[in-house]
């Protein structure tokens, strides 16, 4: 793979990120705002034209990630979040017909997890969970150095697990700060940095709630490492102590002592994660 590169595509509700990845680094990339009210066909054209902008003769394949349910085997995305026209898009078939190379498709949380395995803090472990905390809550599972998506690409949907009066996502996503406290997350983080007592108390409670999600992950998957991503992970310093304190009640103390909880520091993880789908499918590790 030394002379080959992979294109990673990350389609979000309002943005499109595309990059050419070679030897663990993004060689060329672009970021575009998209009109999520556009037709399916027009957004596909935008994806194709963006890929062409970073394409060269070294590219061996394409990875595509989106916030949606995915038929991984057939490369179909369903009901992409915030893009109403993308109800059932056979994106792998479209891109393979256009570029005549293999294409791999998965959801954004799974891309995050496998991206950390190949290019981030997960390189040294075999089993990890990548947990995204931001607009929503999503997770990807890596087991024995391979991405595990489940039979219907539904593995790791911890945000939907019942918790207190609602589900985990209700309490762990950005919107909760506004619903409960009338505060925007960015404002809350700025106040915490100034040692505002109210902001610090809010993040302490967040750490307690996050610990419940981590316990669920530990009981179901028992990973070596959990890697946090998404906007709220930027506030880790303000909720980590409460999180670890609450985790002390976890039954299997030996497992807890070995657990590592890290925050992703990969600036281009969306593109790298999409590209990592190729390496995972081909069982190719970069030396």
N, C-alpha and C positions, 0 to 999 in steps of 0.2 A: 503493500500500500504506500510505499515511500513516494512513488511518482504519481499516485492517484489522489484525487480529492473528491469530496462529497458535498453536495449542495443541501443545506438545511433550510427548510421553509417553515415559518411559524405564522399561522394565520390567527389573528385575534379579532375581537368584535369591532375594533376601530383601527387596527394597524396590521401591517404586513411586514414581517422581517424575513430577509433572505440573505444567506451568506454562503460563500465557498470555503469549506473547511479542509485544511491539509496539515497533516502531522500535528494534530491537536490544537491548531490555531486557525482563526478566521482570517483568511487571506484578503477577501473582498466581500463587502456587505452593503446592504441598503435597507433603509427603513422608510415605509410609506404609510401615510394615513389613507384609509379606505372609506368610502361611503357605504356604510353597512345597509343602506336602503336600496342599493343597486340590485340589479337582477343577478341571478346565478351566473349567467353567461358572461356578463361584464366583469364580475369579480374573478372568474376563471381567466379571462383575458389578461387581467391585471397580474394575476399570479404567474401566468406563462411569460408575459413580457418582463417581469421582474427576474425570473429565473434566467432568461436569456441575457440579462444585463451582467450576471455574474458567471455565466457559463464559459468554460474554455475546454480545450482538448484533453485536459487531464481528468475531467469529471467522470467518475465510474458509476454514480448512482445519486438518487435524491431521497431525502427523508422529509416527511410532511407531518406537522403536528397542528392540531386544532382543538379548541375547547368544545368537545362534542363526544357523543357516543360514536364508536368506530367499529365497523366490521373489519378487523385487522386482516383476516384471511383474504378478503376481496378488495380491501382498500377503499371502503365506502364510508363517508362521514355523514352522520345524521344530526339534523337540528343543531347546527353550529350556533353557539350562544351569541346573541345580539345580531345575527345575520339571518333574517327571516327567510330569505330566498334559498338558503342552503339547507333544504330539508332532507334531501338524499342525493349526495353528489358522489359519483364514481370517480373520485379524484385520481386514484392510482391508474385506472385505465386511460383516463384523459392524458395524464402526464407521460405515461409510458408510450402511448401512441404519438405524442408530440415529440418526445426527446429520444425515444428508442433506447432506453436504459432502465434498469430496475428501480422501482419506487416503493418505499415502505411508509405506511401511514399508521398513526396512533394518536391518542389524545395528548393534550399538553402536559398533564401531570405525569404520565408515563414517560414522555420525552424528558421531562425534568429529571426524573429518577435515573434513567439510563444515561443521560448526559453527565450527571454527577459521577456515575460509575466509570465512564471513560475519560472524562475531562476535568472532573472536579475532586471534591474531598472524598468521594467514594472509591477512589482507585485502589486503596489498600484493603478493602473488605470484599467479602463475597455476598453478604446479605445486607440489604439496606432498604429503607423506606424514605422516599422523598416526599415531604409534606409541604404543600403550598398553602400559605395563609395570606389571604388578601381579599379581593372582591368576593371570592368564595373559598371553599376548602376542598382541595384535591390532593390525591396521593398516588404515587407510583411505587410498585414493589419490584425489587431485584432479589432474586433467589438463586444462589449458587452462580453468581455472575451472569445471570440472564434475566431479562425483563419478563415479569409474569403479568399478563394482562387479564387472565381469566377467560372463561369460555365465551363471554359476551363483552369483553373489554370493560367489565364492571368491577374488577378487583381493586381494592384500595379506596372504595368510596366511603371513607369514614365520616365525611361530612353529613351523610344521611342517617347516621346512627342516632337513635333516640337518646336524648340527654336532657335532664331536667324537664322543663315544660315543652321543649321544642326538639331540636336536633343539634348536633355539634356545630354545624355550619352557622346556625343562628347566632351562637355565642362567640364563635371564633373568626367571623368575617368582619370586614371593615364597617359594614352597615350597622353592626350592633352598637358601636360607639355612639353613633348618631341616634339610634332608636332608644337606647338606654340613658345616655348622658347628654344628648344634644350636641355632641362634639365630633368634628371631623378628625379622622385619624392623624393627618399631618399636623393639625393644630395641637392635638393631644401630645404628639411626639415632641413638638417644640416646647410645650409646657413642661414635659418631663425632663428635658435637657436643662431646663432652668430650675429643676428640683421643686416644681410645683407639687404640693402634697396631694392634691386631688388627683392630678394626672398619675402620680406614682401609685396611689391607691387603686386606681382603675387598672393600671397595668399589673398590679399585684393580683387582682381578681382574675385578670386574663391568664396569668401564669397558672393559677389554680385550675381554671377550665381547660387550658391546654394540656395539663398533666393528665386529665381524664382521657383525652384523645390518645396521648402517648401510652397510657396503660392499655387501652384497647388494641393499639398496634403491637404492644409487647405480648399481650395474651394471645393474639391471633397469629403473629408472624415471628416474634422473637428475633428481630434483626440485630446485627452488630452495631449498626449506626442508623440514626434518623437525621436527615438533613433538611433543614427548614429553608424555604424559599418564599418569594412573594413579598409585597410591601411591608406587611406587619413584622416580618423577620428582622427588619431594620431596628425594631424596638427591643430586640432580644435582651440587651443588657438591663432593661427595666422590668422584665418579667421572668428572667431565668432563675433567680433565687427562689421565688415563690413556686415556680414550676418544679424545681428539684426538691423543695421542701415537701410538697404534696406527693411527690413520687416516692417518698420514703415508705408510704403505706403499701407499695407494690409487694405482692406476696413473695416472689422469687428474688431474694436479695442478691444472690450470686449473679443472676442475669442483669440486674440493675447496676451492679458494680462494674460490669463489663461494658454496659451500654455507653456509646458516645452520641452526643447530640451536638450537631454542628450547624452553622449558618452558611449557606452558599455564598461564595465570593466571586462566582463566575459572572462577569458582566454580560457575556453573550450566551448565557445558558439556554435560551430559547432556540437559537440557531444551532448551537452545539448539540443540544438534546435531540433535535430533529435529525441532524446528521448521524448521531449515534445509533439511530434505528437501523441504519445500514450495517454498522459494525456488529450490532447485536444479532441481526439476522444471519450474518455470515460468520459469526463467532471469531471476529478478527480483533485482537487486542494490539494496541500500538505499543511498541517496545520503548 
